Amino acid sequence: MNAGTQERPRRVVLLIAVALFVVAADVISKAVVVAKMADHPPIRLLGGALTITLTRNGGAAFSIGTSMTIVFTVSALGVVVYILRTARNLRSIGWAVTLGLLLGGATGNLLDRIFRAPGLFQGHVVDWIQLPDWPVFNLADSAIVCAGVLVVLLALLGIRMDGTRPARESA
């Protein structure tokens, strides 16, 4: 077995480990917030720089498209399938972490859409983190945003999923 073949399983394991961590943190945090905040007013922390509040979002980011929950559910399923198929060619630690964050975030919110009220595959996502002048979000959303930032950084650095960089042209 050559080094490239050995790297791939390790990168896939890293991707899955990151995704499982994100899903676990998201599911546990949402369970705690739903259990403790259902009849509780928002909790202001750090002088109001952070507020814990329970909201449910049937739409996408910023509650856009609240009547299209099923579309977001199908889209999230597509993202999960795409990442799992792409993982076969993965040889970059940076891309493994990035795709793990994206997979974990998409899965965390997908679980809400599948299993939470108002119904199967139409559930509303639990959001609970609020910053000043910013919509309420959750840990899955944070992981997706971090993945987006990492995608831009990896692209700017020219790092491909297979761990290579494009050859520089000489002048």
N, C-alpha and C positions, 0 to 999 in steps of 0.2 A: 504494500500500500504506500503510495507516495504522500508527501507532505500536504499537498493540496487536497487530497481525498480525506486525510485526517482532520484538516482544518474545518471542513464543511460541517461535520457532525458537532464539533465544539461550538461553532458559530450558531448552529441551529439550537443547540442546548441553551446557549446564552440568550437567544431570542425568546425561547419558550420560558426560561426562568424569569426574564424581565417582564414578559406578558403575564405570567402567573402572579408575580409580585404586585403588579398594577391592579389586576383583577381582584386579588385578595384584599388589598388596601381599599379599593373602591367599594367592594361589596360590604366589608366590615364597617367602613365609615358610614355608608348609607344606612346600614341596619341600626347602628347606634343613633344616628341622627333621627331616623324615623321613630325609633322607640322612645327617645328622650325629648324630642322637640315637637311632637305632634300637637300638644296643647300648651306649648311654651312660647313666650315671646322671643324675638331674636336676642341673641347674646352678643353684646359688643365687647370686643377685646382690643388690646393695644391702643387704647384711646380712640376707638372707632375705626382704626386702620383695617380691622378685620371683624366681620360680623358673621356669626353662625345663625343661619335662618333656613327653615325648611320650605322649599318650593318644589313643585312638580311641573315638568316641562314636556308638553306633548309635541313640541316642534324641534327644530334644529337649534343651532347656536342663536342666542339672543331671542329665543322663542319664535323664530321665523318659521312659517309653515306648519302651524299647530294642527291643521286639518290633514296633513300629509304624513302622519306617523308611520303608516305602512310603507311608504316610499323610503323613509329613513331606515326602517328595519331591513328592508331588502338591500339597500345600499350598504349598510353595515355588514350584512352577511357577505356581500360581494367583496368588501375590503378584507374580511377575515379569510375568505377562500383565496383571494389573490396573494395575500402575504404568505399563507401556508404553501402555496405553489411556488412562489418566488424563493422561498427559503432553501430550495434545493440547490440553487446557484450561489448561495451566500458564502463569502469568504472574508468579509470585512467585519471587524469588531464594531466599528462605528455604525455600520448599517444594521448589524444584529441588534444593537441597543435601540436604534431608531425604530426599526420595524417591530421590536418587542414592545416599545412604548405605544406605538400605533395599534398593534394587535390587542394589547391589554386595554387600552382606552376604548377602542371600538367594541370589544367584548363586554366590558363593564357596562357601557350604555346599552348595548344590545340585550343584555340580560334583563335590564329594566323594561325595554320595549317588548320583550317576549312575555315576561312574567308579571309585571305590575299592572294595576288598574289603569285604565278602565276595562281592559280585556286582553286576551291572548294576541300577541303580535301587534298590539295597539297601545301598549303601556306607556305611561309618562315617566320620563327620567327624573330621578331624585337629584335635585341640586341643593347645595347647602353652604357654599363658601361665597361670601360677598365682600368685595373690596369697594372702597369709595368710587363712585361714578363708573361702576362696572357691573354688568349683569351677574346674577348668581350662577355659579358653576359647581363642578364636583371634581374629584381626583381623576376620573377617567378623562374629563375634558382637559385637565391640566397635562396629562400624559400625551394627549393628541396634539396639543399646542407645542409641547416640548419636542415631540417628534417632528412637527413641521419646521421648527427652528433648526433642528439637526439636519433635516433634508437640505435646507438652504445652505448650511455650513458645509456639509459633505459635497454638495454640488459645486460650491465656490472653490473648495479645495481640489475638486476634480477626482474625488474618490468614488469608484464604481462599486457596485454590490459584490463583484468578484474580487475586490481588493486592489484592483489595478488602477492606474492613472493613465490618461491619454498620453501618448508620446508627444514630446515637445518638438515642434518644428524648428529646425535651425535656420538662421537667416542667411 
